[in-house]
Amino acid sequence: MHMEKKVRHLLTGVQIGIIGGDARQLEVIRKLADLDAKISLIGFEQLDFVYSGVTKEKFKDIRFSEMDCVILPITGTADDGKIDLIFSNEEVVLTGDMLAETPPYFTIYTGISNPYLEQIAKKAGRRLVKLFERDDVAIYNSIPTVEGTIMMVIQNTEFTIHGSNVAVLGLGRVGMSVARAFRHLGAKVKVGARKSEHLARITEMGLVPFHLNDLEQEVKDIDICINTVPHLIVNASVIQKMPSHTLILDIASKPGGTDFRYAEKRGIKAMLAPSLPGIVAPKTAGRILGNVLGRLIEEDVLKRKGSSPWM
């Protein structure tokens, strides 16, 4: 008996706008183009990029009414809607009026968000997807983040990681990967957290747990402090208790969780290093985002648009 074979629909016919961004976006573009999407690039005119189904356009010429979704840079927009463009001198500001022109199923993809972006998306009734809040993206990204963290620690210390006292603050998806990696490199690792289940997990991992309320006491003998908590916890009173040779590496999202001004005043090297995946491994980081976006757009946009994922 002849069975009709189902063929994957991919993203044929889907109109995607990709606005600005860094080198990670190049891999996203390649991935979505391979899935047969029709892509309009905004803010890439200084880049030599030729790919089937991909066209460079000026922001003013974009017809939002014909778009199915838009992919913003990892950083999203500024508080006034302006979007940073690395490969262009064009000024791009995303407004609520533009979103109002889009079809009801239109989706905005961004790495991180802010109140401005949340507000205009909500007012227009359009879905806003924050990629860096997704478990899959965060866990995949923890791999290049760990490698970048190790690189920066080696570059900015005069001693080996092996045998050093390391405090990792926060046991989220990144904190867990960083703590495990530094332990495997021979460091003496302790991890600060607040939730009882996190403290239990730290113990299960064979690491030394402590409550973040006790941070001031726990930093007195550390060589390296790696913060993943995006709130000011490495404050002046904490930094005051650290040995003068301590390196503070803050890998939380901007503005981080460290009083950098006081650290400088005290002569302690403190560095903010967000977006490490995009710095140390943009190709890998871009592939991670491209793979996730390919699935999301197929599952979400096509479904909301009323297209079947099969043909």
Secondary structure by P-SEA (a helix, b strand, c coil): cbbbbbcccccccbbbbbccccaaaaaaaaaaaaaccbbbbccccccccccccbbbbccccccccccccccccccccccccbbbbccccbbbbbcaaaaaaccccbbbbbccccaaaaaaaaaacbbbbbccccaaaaaaaaaaaaaaaaaaaaaccccccccbbbbbccccaaaaaaaaaaaaaccbbbbbbccaaaaaaaaaacbbbbbccccccccccccbbbbccccccccaaaaaaccccbbbbbccccccccaaaaaaaacbbbbbbccccccccaaaaaaaaaaaaaaaaaacccccccccccc
